């Protein structure tokens, strides 16, 4: 399946270190070679980068990983396709506008038969997919439910998060659906099967990537009041303690801190069997 990366910080923060570790898994140390994407909510607005090619081989992705990519909320994704063709339209993260805000969504998992049969309680209304993935379908459905529940953006982000958590409960009954969702103000996370997170704050220390020989001493690049939380499918560093989210857990981050949590019923999902050739990172059939 795919891998997710999210960040929430109280000051514009450089994501290059974590993004570099994620990219290595996009066709090099991992099989997620069917596209990559990065969305940055920064001081100057919103930046989006996507390609339907391996992140590990992308010149654009490499330039971004070597630049100073700063934002308060960031969502990134590397794809291993299991539903939908390998095209730009099917590359995460997906974006739509609601209540004058740009919403961003990335997904890891698979909802069997969601696109080929009528799922009770899951019908599209205001928003429609541009591609043919179950992931974008889920995103459009969630935004449609938000639009039906609120005529304008709720005063508190926890209000829309609570509504999204009920959507997650429905989706989670039908298949694996780890996800990141943000309007730029807050970052919503849902753990269906696997998500981990860590918060970096003073006193800052040294971190070393798992997938590359890169080490950063955060005490030299941060301020005493900085608070940065990173969320990922799997731990990106090998010398830090990552906190696993519980199955069925929702968590909302804002300015680097957890501001709301909820627990939906956990579901034991059957693993998805995506066979890959370890040398070429290409799918193989039986």
Secondary structure, DSSP 4 states (H G I P E B T S, - for coil): --EEEEEEEEEEEE-HHHHHHHHHTBTTSSB--S-EEEEEEETTEEEEEEESS-GGG-HHHHHHHHS--EEEEEEEEE---SSS-SSGGGPSPEEEEETTEEEEEEEEEE-TTTTTSPBTTB---S---SS--HHHHHHHHHHHHHHHH-SS--SSHHHHHHHHHHHHHHHHTTSEEEEEEE-SS-EEEEESS--EEEEEESSP-EEEBSSSS-EEEGGGTS-TT-EEEEEESS-SBSSS-PEEPPTTEEEEEETTEEEEEEEPPP--PPPP---EETTTTEE---
